């Protein structure tokens, strides 16, 4: 006896804009010898006799962009991207001529790392599923891993002969990375500057809602991107065009750069040693119809700290300095090694030695 129940899986995705040819021009239909013959009888006659008359003319400014008022449903499964939500419409139908009873349905999503239960009615099974009838439901899961995803749909029911039957079906899809993030770090004094380049690797444009850096304690991060200065709180009194100009649209294959300054709370260098954990980048974007995506990078490490045996700092200096007159300043020398250093020489640009020749620096 064949299985009575079968699954069908559909992906619930946002529709797309229906794009038409901007000028509604068709080469084979509009540029034939018959049309040329008709046009020789006069423009007025061809205007009313030709079925394609005025098709190449723009009736309004919107005709030039090719976007009409229709939405088009997707015909394929589409691309599944990391950071977005997968929404599936699952239908369990009875294709047999008898009624299946005590129907248990279970849906799991399996990846290389884990298996997640998306739907399970074991505690309250369906009393029956008659011939030709179906049971529909929706599942949703945030994609957090790359690679192959197995959607395992299974059902257990009682057939007409009283036997319990088990029917599993597997549907596969692959998730890809929509963004490519490159980071560079540079140590400047006690500040660490991190530059992040974000590229759109997906097949659709996106609008970046925010790019935020979550600094690891005890660090604090500040964005010094010029776009953060330009972005303001828009109200209803602000023209819509001003708001649209500030949107961070990332086209397919294009990238955008961001800069952050990291400092240590309480002072000191942000990256005081090689491999210091600086924090994570969190990126949130939206698709053309508002679908949300969110990604968080792995821990970003700081640049290798320069190996300086001796560090020199000017701790204080005279408030007023007159040309060609002596002035006082306090200079701090600090050793970063576990041995005695010396003799040390501290000179100015003029070559004058500011330390005794026998000066040594202790640990």
Long-range contacts (C-beta under 8 A, 24 or more apart in sequence): 1-159, 1-161, 2-96, 3-165, 3-167, 4-94, 4-95, 4-96, 4-98, 4-100, 4-157, 4-159, 4-165, 5-92, 5-93, 5-94, 5-95, 5-96, 5-100, 5-103, 5-129, 5-155, 5-157, 5-167, 6-92, 6-93, 6-95, 6-167, 6-169, 7-90, 7-91, 7-92, 7-153, 7-155, 7-169, 7-171, 8-90, 8-91, 8-93, 9-88, 9-89, 9-90, 9-91, 9-151, 9-153, 9-171, 10-88, 10-89, 10-90, 10-91, 11-74, 11-77, 11-78, 11-86, 11-87, 11-88, 11-89, 12-87, 12-88, 12-89, 12-138, 13-74, 13-78, 13-87, 14-287, 14-288, 14-289, 14-290, 14-291, 15-71, 15-72, 15-73, 15-74, 15-289, 16-71, 16-72, 16-74, 16-288, 17-67, 17-71, 17-72, 17-288, 18-67, 18-68, 18-70, 18-71, 18-72, 19-66, 19-67, 20-66, 20-67, 20-68, 21-66, 22-63, 22-64, 22-65, 22-66, 23-56, 23-58, 23-63, 23-64, 24-55, 24-56, 24-63, 25-55, 25-56, 26-52, 26-55, 30-55, 30-56, 77-173, 79-176, 79-202, 79-203, 80-143, 80-149, 80-173, 80-174, 80-175, 80-176, 81-143, 81-175, 81-176, 81-177, 81-178, 81-202, 81-293, 82-143, 82-144, 82-145, 82-146, 82-175, 82-176, 82-177, 82-178, 82-295, 83-142, 83-143, 83-144, 83-178, 83-179, 83-283, 83-293, 83-294, 83-295, 84-142, 84-143, 84-178, 84-291, 84-292, 84-293, 85-140, 85-141, 85-142, 85-143, 85-291, 85-292, 86-140, 86-141, 86-142, 86-143, 86-149, 86-173, 87-138, 87-139, 87-140, 88-138, 88-139, 88-140, 88-151, 89-136, 89-138, 90-119, 90-136, 90-137, 90-138, 90-139, 90-153, 91-134, 91-135, 91-136, 92-129, 92-134, 92-135, 92-136, 92-153, 92-155, 93-132, 93-133, 93-134, 93-135, 94-129, 94-130, 94-131, 94-132, 94-133, 94-134, 95-132, 96-131, 96-160, 97-131, 98-131, 98-159, 98-160, 99-128, 99-129, 99-130, 99-131, 99-160, 100-128, 100-129, 100-157, 100-158, 100-159, 101-127, 101-128, 101-129, 101-157, 101-158, 102-126, 102-127, 102-128, 102-157, 102-158, 103-128, 103-129, 103-135, 103-155, 103-156, 103-157, 104-155, 104-156, 104-157, 105-135, 105-137, 105-153, 105-154, 105-155, 106-153, 106-154, 106-155, 107-139, 107-151, 107-152, 107-153, 107-154, 108-151, 108-152, 108-154, 109-141, 109-149, 109-150, 109-151, 109-152, 110-149, 110-150, 110-152, 111-145, 111-147, 111-148, 111-149, 111-150, 112-145, 112-147, 112-148, 113-145, 114-145, 116-141, 129-157, 143-175, 145-175, 146-175, 146-176, 146-177, 147-174, 147-175, 148-172, 148-173, 148-174, 149-173, 149-174, 149-175, 176-201, 176-202, 177-201, 178-202, 178-206, 178-285, 178-293, 178-295, 179-283, 179-295, 181-281, 181-283, 181-297, 183-281, 183-297, 183-300, 185-271, 185-278, 185-300, 185-301, 185-302, 185-303, 186-303, 187-269, 187-270, 187-271, 187-302, 187-303, 187-305, 187-306, 189-269, 190-263, 190-264, 190-267, 190-268, 190-269, 190-270, 191-261, 191-262, 191-263, 191-270, 192-261, 192-262, 192-263, 192-269, 192-270, 192-271, 192-278, 192-302, 192-303, 193-259, 193-260, 193-261, 193-262, 194-221, 194-259, 194-260, 194-262, 194-278, 194-300, 195-257, 195-258, 195-259, 195-260, 196-257, 196-258, 196-259, 196-260, 196-281, 197-255, 197-256, 197-257, 197-258, 198-250, 198-255, 198-256, 198-257, 198-258, 198-283, 199-253, 199-254, 199-255, 200-250, 200-251, 200-252, 200-253, 200-254, 200-255, 201-253, 202-252, 203-252, 204-252, 204-287, 204-288, 205-249, 205-250, 205-251, 205-252, 205-288, 206-249, 206-250, 206-285, 206-286, 206-287, 206-293, 207-247, 207-248, 207-249, 207-250, 207-285, 207-286, 207-287, 208-248, 208-249, 208-250, 208-256, 208-283, 208-284, 208-285, 209-284, 209-285, 209-286, 210-282, 210-283, 210-284, 211-258, 211-281, 211-282, 211-283, 212-281, 212-282, 212-283, 213-260, 213-262, 213-279, 213-280, 213-281, 213-282, 214-279, 214-280, 214-281, 214-282, 215-262, 215-278, 215-279, 216-277, 216-278, 216-279, 216-280, 216-299, 218-264, 218-265, 218-266, 219-262, 219-263, 219-264, 219-265, 219-270, 219-278, 219-279, 220-262, 220-263, 220-264, 220-265, 221-260, 221-261, 221-262, 221-278, 221-279, 222-260, 222-261, 222-263, 223-258, 223-259, 223-260, 224-259, 224-260, 224-261, 225-258, 225-259, 250-285, 269-305, 270-302, 271-302, 271-303, 271-305, 272-305, 273-305, 274-302, 274-303, 274-304, 274-305, 275-301, 275-302, 275-304, 276-301, 276-302, 276-305, 277-301, 277-302, 278-302, 307-336, 308-336, 309-335, 309-336, 309-337, 309-341, 310-334, 310-335, 310-336, 310-341, 310-344, 310-361, 311-336, 312-346, 333-361, 335-361, 335-362, 335-363, 337-363, 338-363, 339-363
